[in-house]
């Protein structure tokens, strides 16, 4: 099995976050992206960052928003 890698991303804003929804819509640059709640490993509302599995970051094309 491969090594599980997580990525910390910076987002611009949360667009849709309703408790009854299974995903949250974030704005990354000009992109609106739905992220499943079950895949959000950590979130910092002050720094506007979320931690996601690397496979999800790649599949959603969010590599440009990974923090160094």
Secondary structure, DSSP 8 states (H G I E B T S, - for coil): -----EEEEE-SEEEE--TTSSEEEEEETTEEEEEEGGGEEEEETTTTEEEEEHHHHHHTT-GGGB--
